[in-house]
Amino acid sequence: MRAKILPSCALRATKTSAKREPRVKRHHEQKTVPFAADQMFDLITDVEQYPSFIPWCETITITREWEDEGVQFMEASMTASFKVYRETVHTRVSMDRAAHKVMVDYLDGPFKHLHNVWTFTDRPDRGDCLIDFYIEFEFRNRGLQLAIKPVFSEAVRRMVRAFDKRARAVYG
């Protein structure tokens, strides 16, 4: 007797074998600015100024600060608005001045996962600084994930441009 493939089985096989777009969004960008790595480090770690120049950032509250083995840490909450969404994200930020590196890790809020890294490298031969920015995240809310999908890359680029513009306003 020959086995029959029922339409529901075939449908299930198609669903499971279809490639799904990864839900984790990633962006990596490098940018050269005419400022020192220390200056850019200071700009990025001055989180209390974010609402004055970062798109969608409404408020920042630092809830805890400490130092461990020469690395500064803080926990902070940022409230951001995008279209009809308004969310607060709680993060832990490690600020390693000696390495010119800032890492942000997710603690609580609308994400399933969030991690970003800023690295600043002086280039004395060129008189500038190379900024290396990496971010990856996934929202818990599928609606928010779908809303950000079409504008994700542009939103991240706008945020990086906001830091560049702020550096030029602060450092000339």
N, C-alpha and C positions, 0 to 999 in steps of 0.2 A: 504494500500500500504506500502510495506517495503522500508525503506531508504537504498540507496546504498552507500557504502563507496568507493569513487573514489580513485584510486592509489595516486593521488597528495595529497589528504587529509591524507592518511595513512603515506605518506612520511613526510609531515609536522609534524604530530604528533610524529613521530620517532625522527625527528630533535630536536624538542623542549623538548622532554622528556629525550633525551640522556644526560648523565652527562658530563659536560665540566670540563676540568682541570682548576683550578683557575689560573688566569693570574698573580696574586700577588705572587711573590716568597718570601719565608721566610727562615731564617736560624737563629738558636740559638745555641750558643756554649759557654761552660765554660772551662777555662784553668787555671791551677795553674802555677805561675812563682815565682822564688826565689827573688823577688824584692818587694819593698814597694808600696803601693797604690799611694802615692804621686809621686813616680818615674814613674809609669805607666801612671798616669794622665798627667804628664809633657810630656812624650813621645807621647801620643796620641794627645795632644793639640798643639804640635810643628808642625803644618801642613805644614809650609814652607819646612820642611825636607822630606816630603812624596815622591817627585820625585826621591830622592836618594835611596829609598829602597822599595817602594810599586810597585808591578807589574802593568803595564799598566798606571801608573800615569806619565804624561809628565810634567805638570806644575800645580802650585797652585798660585793663586793671592788672597790676602786678600783685600777685597774692603771696609770693614767697621768694626770698633771695638767699643764696648761700655760696660758699666757695669750698672746693675740694681739690687738693693737690694743684693749686694754681689755676684751676678752671672755674670761672664764675657760672652759676646756674640761677635760673629764675623760673618760676611758674607764673603764667599769665593767662588772662582770659581776654579774648578779642570778640567783640560783637560786630558782625558784618551783615550787610543787607545786599541782596541781589534780586531784582524784580520783586516778586511777592514773598520772597523768603527772607527771614531775619533769624540768624542763628548765632549762638555763642560757642566759641571753640576754646577749650582749655588745653594749654600746651606746656611742655617743659623745654626750656631753651638752655643749651650749653654754649658758653662763649669762651673759646680758647684763644686769647689774644696772641700768645706766642706762635701759635699755628695759623693765625688769621683765619679761623674757622668758626662758623656758627651753625649749630644743628638744632632743629626744631622737631620735637616728637609729640605725638598726640596723647592726651590724657583722657579727655571727655568731650562730648558734643555730638554734632551731626555726622561725624565720620566713622567709618569702620576702621580706616587706616589713614594716617597722615605722617609724612616725613619729608623734611626739606633740609638742604645743606647749602650754605654760602661759604665759598673759599675765596680769599683775596691774595693775589700774588703780585708783589712789587716787581716791576721790570725796569731797574735803574738805567739800563742801556737805552731804553726807549722813553724813560721819564713818565711812565704810566703804571696802571694797575690792571691786571686781568681778573675779572670777576667770573667765577664759575658758580652757577646757580642750578640746583636740581630740586625738583619737587615731585612727589608721588602721593596720590590720595585716592580714596574710594569713599563715597557717601553711603551712609546706611539707608537713606531715603532714595528709592529708585527714581521718584519724580524729580528730586533735586539733581540726581546724577544725569538724568536725561535732559534737564534744563541747561546744565552747564556744558554738556557735550559739544554743542555747535559753537560755543564761544570760548571753550577752555583755553586753547592756545593763545588767542587774542587777549583774554583776561590776564593770563600770566605775563605776556609781553607788556601789557599796560602797567602791571604792577612793577616790573623791572624798570620800565621807562620812568615810572613815578620816582623810584629811588635815584635814578640817574638825574632827573630834573631837580630833585631835592639836593643832591650832592652839588650840583652847579649853583643852586641858590645859596647853600651854606658855605661852600668853599671857593666860589667864584669862578 
